[in-house]
Amino acid sequence: MVAMSGAVFVELANMIAYDIRRGALRAGDRLPSQRSFAARMRVNRSTVVAAFDELTAQGWIVSRGAAGTFVADEIPDRSPERAALKRASRAVGAVGLAAKPGFDVRTIAVAPWPGGARDAKFRVSIGVPDPRLVPVDALARAYRRALRGQHRAALEYSDARGSERLRAAVAAMLRHARGIPCGPEHVLITNGSQMALELCARVLVEPAPRDADSRREAPGLGNSIAIEELGYRQAWRAFEEAGARLVGVPVDAAGLVVDELPAGLRAIYVTPHHQYPTTVLMSPARRMALLAHARKARVAILEDDYDHEFHFDGRPVAPLAADDAGGNVIYIGTLSKVLAPGLRLGFVAAPERVIERLGQLRAVTDRQGDQIVEHAVAELIEDGELARHTRRSRAIYGERRAALLRTLERELPGVLDFALPPGGITVWARAADGIHVERWKQRAAEQGVALATGRDFDREGRALPYVRLAFARYTEAEMAEAVRRLAKALKAAR
Ligand SMILES: Cc1ncc(COP(=O)(O)O)c(C=O)c1O
């Protein structure tokens, strides 16, 4: 049972009211059934009944009989969290995101592969989901309905921020599953998180002076973005293309070393949930230190939560954006891992004026996303198909991860040393002394296995004694075959 002080039902009622006040639950949202609430909170059902009665009496929720219990439509707009959200818009504006006067976003209307070897039979180098698990029949049906529905509206020009329907579905998902207080106005849909990273960089970084003779210089570190080292090359490239200067900051077993952040940054790019590529989970102390640092230094945090769902030990940890009292976090997510990278669907959650500015840039980049795909995927989110798929694939990937560990012990004993983090769809391991990982990688490619090594994640491309094994895409038997080939390759490389 959950430890709650005082009358348990009052505590529970307060928790739910708090979620409504801070916007994690919104007017019209359906609450889970009393039975599932009781199971989730590990309290008696009668406690939930009493809490719901209390909230109904206070006017927070209404029961609509068999349809369920809903957050009341009339919620007073007086919460400290809403005020924080408004402050957030101003705070992020203060770090250089002020919306420029422009058009109304509503009306206008080859990545290098880590480990190379794009054609390898086993690409254990890249952390992608298994496309065989994607619910393609449900997707196809939703796609057909999206094409035909609403007077074929999905075939028209639309909002540059993404379809209202998908933004609402993503906002609801972020509120309910990740605790981020947001509505559709705080969400921008992108062509994968890569586009989100690029747009954010363009918003954050000041353009270089146009006149080649100009003596005007970028103000101090003003165009610098701190990045994790080791880290995600594709993000670095987007930042550099936008004119940013990159400042590498080390990562240790607790995540980004916040004390090493220099002053005068424009933004800090982090992957705190499962650090890329080490999969380290940022410790609570570091999270608090990072948020406090950003608030004090008035710097934006670009939080890339690329595989939020794949946390195997306990529930996923709430994103930094869920605790962002200062309004510094620009949160980036993707459906590439939880559904499929080929769909190209990512999103940004941020204060409204940041979203408006990003929408303006998106409009001049490619006007809008694919409305049909957006409507179809919105349907998968709305009817719970995505949540079902997530639960199913998380269970399968959890088993595959356990199977990989057994296989490594059997086929490569004493070769790889790693601390298993609570989540992520890759294993990051240090190779034993004397193993030349770059030679191993070459021999692996001859065996049809693309292996990523430390070098793929290092800014200077230094040889580092690490390898990364991505396990989600392959069944236990397939992965065992890939590891056997790796063992053979290692023998040849010695
Ligand atoms: C750190 C990180 N961010 C984001 C992504 C997802 O990119 P996209 O959404 O553009 O497919 C990946 C995919 O590999 C990644 O590793």
The ligand as a Gaussian input file, in Angstrom:
#p B3LYP/6-31G(d) Opt

LIG

0 1
 C       19.456000      10.565000     -29.197000
 C       18.421000      10.385000     -30.259000
 N       17.514000      11.343000     -30.450000
 C       16.542000      11.213000     -31.378000
 C       16.466000      10.088000     -32.171000
 C       15.313000       9.896000     -33.115000
 O       15.440000      10.518000     -34.263000
 P       14.157000      10.687000     -35.196000
 O       12.998000      11.039000     -34.334000
 O       14.544000      11.828000     -36.080000
 O       13.956000       9.426000     -35.933000
 C       17.408000       9.098000     -32.045000
 C       17.363000       7.933000     -32.948000
 O       18.267000       7.189000     -33.095000
 C       18.388000       9.240000     -31.058000
 O       19.273000       8.263000     -30.863000

